[in-house]
Amino acid sequence: MLVPMAKIEIIGPKNDFFEVVSLLHEQGKLHIEDLSRKISSGEVPLQRMEVYETQQQDQEQMEELLIRVRAIVKALHRDDLHLDPAARRTQYSELFAKDAGELANEVTAVIEEVEDRTAELATSRTSLESELSLLARYEPILQKIQPLAKQIVTTGAYESVALLVERRYKSALELLKEELDKITHKQCEIVSTDVDENTTAVIVVFSKTYSEPVHKFLAMENVNQIRLPSSFEDMPFDAAYESLKERQGHLPAELEKVSIELEEMSKAWYLRLMTIRDVLIDKIEEISAIPKFGRTDYAFVINGWIPVKDVEELRQGISSKWGDDIIVTQTEVTEAEYGDTPVATKNPKAIAPFEKIIGVRGVPRYGTVDPTWLLFIFFPLFYGMIVGDVGYGTIMLSVIVWLRLKFKQNEVIQMATSIIGPAATMVIAFGVAYGELFGDLPSRAGWVYPVTGSAYAWLADGTYAWFGILPIFHRVAEILPFMLIAIAAGVVHVLLGLVLGVINAVRTGQKKHLKERGGILMMLLAILILVGVGQLAVLSGTGEIAFQLAVAAIAIAGFVYAIKGGGVMGVVETLESFTHMASYIRIMAVGLAGALFADAINQIVVILSPPGSISIVGILLGVILHSLHVVMASFSPMIHALRLNLLEFFSKFYETGNQPYSPFTKTGGEERV
């Protein structure tokens, strides 16, 4: 649900301003309204609160210190390092209580003690890691070329170049020799050998007199020359290889020594540096917020929004310190202000992860229906309808449980699995309803079989059941009913979206939206009634013409209302509503394609097996193909289920706000994203 917000105005003497701001920062509940725009436009008769020169200097100094602290924190960061929350809060309180001068001295002392050595170690580690990576890239190349290099003896008058050539292009070496002979006047030799099944090593020896034209020719022909790192480039290839292997042997120990020292520094300083970072951020934010407030010659004015439930805490905090000297006024948020009101959501733990998906479309407009719980219901429902297989759903759910247990501290994985978990559960539920377990395995095994009798007459044909007990809807055999169910789901979903659109329009006082969405809803409902009456007339052989004409008139009136509300867009929205309903056929199409693919896999297993039994080859192939299908079923249907919700459904009612609720708050020494 969207958290009810209250608009707050705080007025008091200017000499109490900074203490009030500090209190608001400490409470961390007020979303500040930036008054500078309204002041500049003359909308409010106030002046901007000014930042003192000393405060500006303090801010600039702290920003410089923060840059240096962040660089040290980055160098000392370790994923496995756990910081004691209690110690972090204690250090935060001690540091934040210091004035700007004392804080700057404290931070500067810490920086001077650790910055140079940390930077030196971090640079050394980066350099050693880069060198290791570079040598690892050149080692196999030199290993291939150096045996051939030992066969070549060059004097100071000759130069050599090493090449690697794919064996399939080995015949081109003769052409290369002819061209180089022309350039060097036959003062050139080429020696080659196959170093493996794919590569030929080549060394070209030529007179240094022709060094420039030879290198120019090789560059123009894009020949794959071996260019050694600068520390080895003047060595013969065999000597370079020996030096490289020796260096590779020493580097790991050097890197380990640097890493150990960095780890020790991290243990000693990381907590202190992280706390300093948090304090500097909060101090800077407190000064940066000052120009957002208004003032007169003698008073300050602070405007903002706060959750209604926190208003009393704010009043008591100010009253207990300043009594009646500072006035806190709560005003009701009007419909005209809904677009600018910051939006906060509060949902149960199971529903909250779906807020991240909603965020793709932006925060909902204040005063409207929170769509999070709707996505929580319909996304798993449609996903389950599409995949609908007990076997696939069980595998998905097992993987999800494993991921949640394995990565308990990974917030991204925990959030993703919280979203996909209900969807996988619905896959199992619909798998039971469809009678599918890795496709048509139940019917092949005799667990699902034809049944006759009145107990199953409510089914399309009354023909299928699990073990003769539980009725199922076999979607592969009942394609037309499955398609009708998908369209019916679309009709209900779109109509619900329009109903919510009407509710939102009433809540926000948007008359045009009310006419447009209300008119479309009225027209669609009238058309559905006409279709239903028409079906009854066909079945009974009679029909009330007057009633049908009246309903048709309502449908036309609804269309007119939609045009009045939305103009041309009203026509577009009306047509889109019909296409959106039809779009839900994708539930049938994608689901049926997946079910047929699973059935085809089982048929392949049968074909590869002797009559009356199953072969090992068939089982292995079946496992591989079903595994591939599980991966496909985990992603493709998800896109369709999200589309039906975020596009077809949300377009009927969802309105975005301008800003999420972002209170003016301290880190308090807690983890900051």
N, C-alpha and C positions, 0 to 999 in steps of 0.2 A: 504494500500500500504506500501511497505518497504521504509523507509526514506533514501534518498541518503546520504551517509556518505563520509567525506573527511578525509584523513590521514594527520595528522599534526605533524610537528617537530618544537620544540621550543629550540633555542640555545641562551645562554646569559652568562654573567660573573657570577662566582660562588657566589660572594658576594650579588647578587640579587636573588639567588635561592629561599630562603624561602619566600620572598615577592611575587615572581611569583606563587609559590605553593599556597600561601594564596589567591591570586587573582583567580586562577583556581578553587579553592575550593568554593570561593564566587560565581563565575559565574555558577558553577555546570553544565557545558555542555560537558566537555572533558572526554571521556572514556580512562583511562590511559592504555598504553601498558606496561606490566611488562618486562623491559629490562634485568632483572637479568639472565633469561635463556639464552638469546642471548649472554650476556657478558660472562657467564660461559663457553659456547661452543666455544667462540672465533669468533662468527658470526659478532659481531660488535667490533671495536677497542676502547672500552670504559672501564671504571671502574665503579663499583656500587657506587652510592652516599651513603656516610656513615652517620649514625646517631650519633650525638655527645653524649658523655657520660651523659651530663646534660639532654639532650632530652630523653635519655633512662630512666634515673631516673624519669623524669617528667611523662613519659608514664606509668611506673610501679606504681607510686604513684596514678595517675589518674585512672588506672585500678582497684586498690584496693578501691578507693573511689567510683567508679562506681558500684562495687559489693555491697557495703553497701547501696548506694542510691537506687539501684534496689530492694533490699530487703524491704526498707521502702516504696517505691512506691507500691510494691505488697501488703503490709499490708494495705495501705491506699486507694487502688484502689476501686472506686465505679462506676458502669456502668452509673448511672444517673447524675454523676457530670459533668457539662459543664465548660470547660475552655475558658476564653476569649482569642480569637486568637490575638487580638491587644496587650493585656497585656503580653501574652506569647512571642511575637516577641520582645517587648520592653525589657523584662527581659533577653531574649536571647542575644540581642545586647550588653547590659551592661556587662553581664558575659563573653561573648566571647572576649570582648576588654581587659579583664584583662590578665596579664601575668601568667605563670604557678604558681608562688609562691602566687600571690594574689588570684588566683582562688582556689588553694588548701586551703588557709586560710579561704576563704568564705565558701567553701563546708564543711570543717571540722567543722566550727562553727555551721552550720545548722544541720549537722549530730549529733553533740554532744547535741544539744538542743532537738531533736525529736527521736533519735534512740532508747534509752533505754526505754522510755515510750511507744513508738510504739510497740517495741518487746514485752514488758510486756503485753500490751493490746491485741496484736494479739495472744500471747500464751494463755492468759486467755480466749479469745473468742473461740479458737480452743478447749481448755480443756473443757469449759462449753458445747459447742456443742457436743463434743464426749460423755460427761457424759449424756447429755439429750438423745442422741441416744441410749446409752447403757441401761439407765433406761427404755426407751420406749420398748426395746427388752425384758427386764426381767419382766416388770410389768404384762403383761398378763399371764406369766408363774407362777409367785408368786400368782397371783389372783386365779389361778386354784388350786394350791397346798396348800395354807395357811389354807383353811377351814379344810382340812384333818389333817394338822399339829397340829391344836388346840386339836385334839382328842388324840394325842400322848404325853405322859409325860415320859421323859427320865431322868435318873440319870447320874451322872458322870461316871458310869461304862459302859454306853451304848452310841452308836453312831447311827446316822440316816442318811440315804441317800434317796433323793427324785428322783423319776423317772417319766417320761411321756411315756405312752404306747398307741399306737393306739388301739382302742377298738376291731378291728378285730383280734388282737393278744392277747387279754385278757386271753385266755385259756392257754397261755404259762406261766402265772404267777405260776401255779401249778408246772410246771417243774422247774421254777426258785427257788421256795420254797424248792423243794427237793434237788437241788444242794447246796443251801446256808445252809440247815440243815446239809449236809455232811461236809461242810467246818467249820461250827461253832459248830458242835456237838449239834444241835438243840437249840442253844442259839440265836434264830433269829425269828422275827415275820414280817409278811408283811400285811399292811393295804392298801386297795385300795377303790376308789370310782370313779364313772363316773362323770366327770366335764362338758362334753358336748357330743354331739352325735358322735364325732369322737375320743375323748381322754379320757383315764383313768389315774388318778393320783395315784401314788403308793409311799408309804413310807416304807422303809426297816429299821428295828431297830435290831441291833446286838451288841454283846459284843465287847468292844474295843480291847479285847485280839486278836480277829480275824480280826482286821481292815485291815492289809496289804493283807492277802489272799483274803478277800472279794472284796476290791477295784481292786486287780489284776484280779480276776475272771470277775468282771463287765466290766473292760476295754477290756479284751480279747473277751468277748461276744458282744462288741459294743453296750452295753445297753445305752439308751439315758438318762444320768444322768443330773440333774440340778446343774450347777456349778455357784454359785453367784459371783458377783464382790467382790474384796478383802475387801471392806468396809462393806460388809454384811455377809461374809462367816462364821463368828463365831457366828452369831445370829440364834436363832430359826426362822423357816420359817415365822411364823405369825408376829414376831417382825420385821424381815427383810422387810416384806411387808409394815408394817406401816411406817418404816423409809424411805423406798423407796418413798412412796406416799408423805411423808412430804418433802423430798428432791425435788421431781418433782414440788412441789408447789413453792419452793423458787428459783429454777434455772432460770425460764424465766425472773424474775425481775433482777437478777444478770447479765444475758446475755444482757438485754436491757440497763442496765447502762453502760456496757463495750462498746456496739455498739454505744451508743450516744456519748461517749467520743471519740471513733475512728472517728466518723462522724465529730465531731467538729475539730479534728486535721486534717482531710482530707481537710475540707473547708479552714483551715488556711494555710496549708503547701503544698497541692498537686500540685498547679500551680508552686510554686518555685522548688519543687523537680523534677517535670517533665522537667522543663527548665534546671536545673542543669544536669540531665541525658543526655539531648540532647547536651549540650555544651561539656560534658565529652566525649561522643561518637565521636563528630566531631573533638575534639582536638586529641584524640587517633588515629582516622583515618588519620589525617593529618600527624602525626609522622610516623604511620605505612606505609604510602605511599612512604616515602623518599627512601627506598632501591629499589623501582621499577624504579627509574630514573638513568640515566647514567651521567658520568662526565669525564672530562680530568683534567689536572693539574690546568687549569684556567677557565674552562667553565662547564656549566651543559647542559644536553641534556634531553628533555622531548618528548616522542613520545606518540601518542594517536589518537583516532578517535573522530570526532565531526560531527553532522549533517551539511550538506553543508550550510544550511540557517543561521547557527550560526557562521560561520567562520569569517564574517566581524565584528561581535560583539567582538569576541576574539581578532582580530587584533587591533581594536580601543581601547579596554581596556588596552592592553599592550603598544600600541604606545603612548597613552595619558600620560602614567606614565614614560616610559623608552625611548620613541622615537626610534631611530635606534640602541640603544645598545642591544636590544633583537630582534632576527630574528625569525619570524614565517613563516614557509614554508609549503605550501599546496601541497601534492602530490596526484596524481590520484590513486585510489584503483585499482590494477591490478587483472586480473582474478585469478592469482596464490594466491592472498591474500584474495579472497572471503571467503574461509573457516574460516579464522581467524578474519574477520571483524565483529565487534559486530552488532547485528541486532536490529533495532527499527522499530516499526510499527505505523502507524497513519491512523486510519480508522474513518469513520463517527460514531456518537454515537450509531446508531442502529446496526452497524456491529461489533464494538469494543468488546462487550462481547464474541463473538465467538472466539476471540484470546485465551481465557482461554482453550477452547477445543483443539485448535491447539497446545497449550503448552504441551498436553499429549504426543505428538510426538517430542517435542523439538522445538526450534526456527527454522524458515526456513533459509536456506542458503542465505547469502547476494547475491544479483544479480538475484535471481530467482523470480518467480511469487508469490506474496502474496496469499496464498490459503484461507484467511479469508473470502473474499467476496463470494468465491465459496461455502464454507460451509454455509454461510448465505443464499444462494439460494437453495442449494440442500438438506440440512438437513430438513428444513420445508417442502419442496416439497415431499420428500419420506415419511416423517412422515404423512403428510396429505393424500398421496395416500394409505397408509396402513390403517389408522384409518377411514378416510372418513365418518364422521357421524355428521350431523348438531347438534343433541342433545348433543352428547359427547363433541364436540368442543366448544359448548356454555358454558357447565359446566366448562370445562377446562379454558376457557378464563375468565369466571366470577371469578373463584378461583384465577387466576393470577392477575386480576385487584384488587381483595380484598387484596391479599398479598402485592402488590406494595403500596397500600394506607395505609395498616396497619403497615407495617415495612419499612417506608421510609428511616430510618437511617441504616438499615441492608444491608450492601454492598453485602453479599452473596446472599440474597434473591432477591435483585434488579438485580443482574447479572443473576441469574438462570431464573427469570421470563422474562428477556429481551431475553433470548435464547428460552424459551418454548413458549413465546407469539406468535411469528410469526408461529411456528409450529401449535399451536392451531387454529390460523386463517386459515391456510391451511386445517386443518381438517374440518372446516366449509365449505370452498370452495369446497373441494372434496365431502363433504356430499351432497351439492347441486347437483354436477355433477352426483353422484351415485343415488340420490333420496332416501337417507337414513336419517331418524330422529329417533333415538333410534331403529335402525334396520329397519324392513319393515313396521313400523307404518304408513308411508304415503300411501303405497299401500293398507293396511288393512282399512285405513280411506277413501280411494277413491281419495286421492290427486294425486296419480300416477297410471295411468291405461293404458291399451293397446291403441295404436293409429295406424292407417294405413294411407298411403298416401305418396306422393312423398316428402313432406316436411321433412319426417323423414327417407328417403331412405339411407342417409349417415350413419345411425346407423347400427350395425351388422345385426339386424333384422328389424330395423325401428319400434320398438314396444312400446316404453315407453316415457312418458312425464309427467311433473308436470302440473296439472290442464289443460292438453291438449295444453299448450303453450310452456313451456320450455323443450327442448329435454334433456334426461338424458341417461347415460350409466349404466344400471342396472347390476352391477358386479356379483351378485349372479346368475342371469339368463344367463349372457354372460361370462362364465368362460374362454372359449378358447380365445376370444378377449382380456379379461383382462390379461391373461397370456402373450399374444403376446405384449400387451402394456408394461408390466413389463420388458420383455426381450428387447424390443426396447429401453426402458429407460436405460437399462444396456449397450446396444451397444453404444448408444450416449454418455453415461457417461464415459465409458472406452476409447472410441476414443478421447473424449475431453481430458482425462487424458494423453493419449499418445501425443496428439498435444502439450499440455503444457510441457510434458517431453522433446519433441524436442526443444521447445522454450528455456527451462531452459538449455539444453545441449549447445545450440548455445550461450546463454548469458554467460555461465561459461566456455566455451571453452573445454568442455569434449567430445572429439571425439568418445570415446568408447560408451558413453551413447547416443550420437547422432546416431551412427550406430545401436545400439541395439533398441532404442525406435522408431527411424525412420523406421527401417526394419520391426518391428512388426506392426507399423501403416500402412505401405505400403501393407503388406501381408493381414491384416484384411480388408482394403478398397478394395483390389482386390477380396477377397473372397465374400464380400458383393455385389460387382458389378456382379460377376459370378452368385450369387444366384438370383439377380434381373433380369439379362439377361435370366437365366434359366426359371424364372417364365413367362417372356414375351414370350419366345419361346413356352412354353406350351399353353399359351393363344392364340397366333397368329398362332401356328403350324409351325413357321419358326424360324431359328436361324442362326446367323453368327458364324460358327465354327472358322474361322480365328480370329475373334475378341475375342472369348472365350479363344482360345489358347494363344493369346497375353496377356490377363489379367491373365491367369493361370501362364504364365511365369513371370509376374510381382510379383505375389504372392510368387513364388519360390525364386525369386531374393530377395524379402523382408526378407524371412526366412533365406537365406544365409547371408544377411547383419546383421540380428539380432545375428546370431552365431558369425560372425566376431567381432561384438562389445562386446558381453557378454560371448562368449564361451559357456560353459555348461549352465551358468545362462541365456544365451540368449534363449536356448531351454526351460528352466524352465519358464522364463518370458512369452514366447510365449504360452505355454500350460496354464499358469495361466490366461492369458488374456481371453482365451476361458471359463475357469471355472468361472472366475469373472463375465463375461457376463451372464452365466447361473445362477449365484448366485442371480441375481436380481429377479428371480422367487419368492424369499421370499416375495417380495412386494405383489404378488398375493396370495401366500399361507397364510401368516400371516394375510393379510387384509381380505381374504375370510373366514378364520377361525373366525375372530372377527365378521364379518357380520353375519355368520351363527349362532354364539352363541347369538347375539342380536336377531335374528329372532326366535331362539328357546325359548328365554325368553318370547317374545310376544306370542308364541304358548302356552306356559305353562299358561299364564294369560287367554287365551281363553279357555283352557281345564278346568280351575278351575272356570269358569264363566258360568252362565246359558245362553242358546241360546238367542242371540239378545241383551245381556247386559253384563256388567262387574261387577264382585263381588268385595267387599272390600278386601277380602283375596287375590284375584288375583292381585289387584292393589298394595297392600302392598308387596307381593312377587315380583312383577315386579319391584317396586322401589328398593327393596333390591338388587335384582340380577343385575339390570342395574347399580346401584351404585358400586357394586363390579366390574362389567365389566369396568366402567369408570376408576377405579383405575388400573386395569390390562392394559387397553389401554393406560394409561398415562406413563407406564414404559417399558413394553415388546417391543412395536413397536419402542420406542426411541432407544433401544439397536441396533435393526436391522438397523434403519436409520443411526445411527452413524457408524456402521460397514461398511455399503456400501460406506460411504464417507471416513472414516479414513483408511480402509484396501483396498477395491477393487479400489477405485478412487485414493487416495493419493499415493498408491504404484507405480503408473504409472509416477509420476512426482515429488513427494515431496522429497526434500533433506534438511537435517538438518544442521544448522550451529553449531559452537562451543560455542558461548556465546551470551547472550542477551546484549543489550546496557545498561550499568550500569555506568552512569557518576559519576565522583568524585565531590560530592555535599554535602553541609551542610543540616542539617534538617531545619535550619533557624527558629527553634522554632515551626515548623509545626508538625502535627501528624506523628509519625514514626511507621511503621509496625514492 
